[in-house]
Each structure stands twice: as C-alpha cells, then as structure tokens.
C-alpha cells in the first residue's frame, strides 16, 4: 500500500459530536428560522428577500459546520446528513412563523400549516412589478427558496471542517499564509514536497500573478500540510483590483525536514 501524499479525513464521526451538532444545530436552526420568518414577513422590499434567503442558508451552514468542528466530526457525509435534517427543521420553523404573522394564528401542526400555506398560495402574498404570483408560479418560487436554504445549509456545512485534523493530538490544524510571494508555478510540476521546493522561486516584486503558499499545523503535532494557490490580480473598468485564486495543491503532506526548508524559503525577501 502506497503512503498517502495528501491529507484526507479519517471519516470518524463521534456519537457525542453528532448529538451535539444535531441538538445544538436544531435549537439554533429553529431560532434562525424564526428570525428569517419575521424578516421575510416584515421586509418592505421583495427584491432584498433573495439576499435574506442566502443569508439564512449560509447562517445554517456556519452554525452546523462550527458545531461539527467542536464535535470533531471528520466525516463530510455524516455532517451533510445532520445539516440536512437541521436545515429542514429550520425551514419548517420559518413557515410556522411566517404563516403565523400572515394569519395572526400560531400554527405548528403540519396539517394545519399546509392548509394555511395552500390558502396563501391561492391568494398571493406579495407582488413584484405589478405581478402577483399564485398557484404553480408561487410554488415554483417557494421550491427554489427551499432548495437554496436547505441546499446551502447542508452542502456548505462541511466546508467549515475542510481543514486537516491531527488524529494523534485530537485537534484541528490552523492554516496560515507564508509572507513571501513566489513566481507562478504549474500544477503538473508539483507532485511531492521535493518538487514543491524545487519549483518555488522568490518573487519579491509586486506583480499581477504570483503563487501563494499556505501551511496547516497544530501545536505538538507532527502533521504538516501545505496548499498552493495560483493568484491573479486584475483591475476592472473602474480601476478596482479583483483577486482570483486557483488551487494547485491542497493539503500535501510534508515531512519535518521538507517543511522546515519550506518555512525558510517562505520568509519575505528583505530589499
């Protein structure tokens, strides 16, 4: 069996971590769903509701991902399933609050909630550009909303735990960027720590393209991971700089000697 060259999660998902994430995420999700329901009901501008919806989805992802990290869940699939459940509950809480504001009747029972939602759908709760969506059109809009919220909340949550975890010390690593900028490199040329050290060339002058090196380490851990990004800086028509990053290497495993050499190479050049 060939030794691993890049870090991969162990796939472990402690039961305690799952329960912590599920319970804590559900409580936070219900609260976030209630806030979302109030905001959507009171929002005077339908146009900004899309941004509120995105915020709701990302908020769920951050909460669930953060709890998953505290619970030391190293399995993206398990965290995604847990996040899916929490997002669904949070979305239901939003409907309960929103319908409650619309009808001035607090609704929790699924059957009653569906009846109220169906009635509101037939009448049309809001208008945009003189058009009041009802029936199938409104169901479609609500369907897209649910996909955005539940999708973002569940799929994006594992991005929070997308950092190396040291199994020996039981802690997540912290990622930092080396202060030095390097000349652009090509992906096929970096397949091992030695090849990384060979292709990295100092690039002290400010340019519109350079290589960025990130290292992930933890106190007392022998785990050392290195990532490399290709950075391109362009100016838009207003002269504002826009930075684009392309991942060339993600969490390559480094031995102690190679890592020490990289850290020396990564020091900023003094003119």
Secondary structure by P-SEA (a helix, b strand, c coil): cccccbbbbcccccaaaaaaaaaaaaaaaaaaaaaaaaaaaacccccaaaaaaaaaaaaaaaaaaaaaaaaccccaaaaaaaaaaaaaaaaaaaaaaaaaaacccccccaaaaaaaaaaaaaacccccccccccaaaaaaaaaaaaaaaaaaacccccccccccccccccbbbbbbbbcbbbccccccccccaaaaaaacccccccccbbbbbbbbbcccccbbbbbbbbbbbbbccccbbbbbbbbccccccccaaaaaaaaaaaccccc
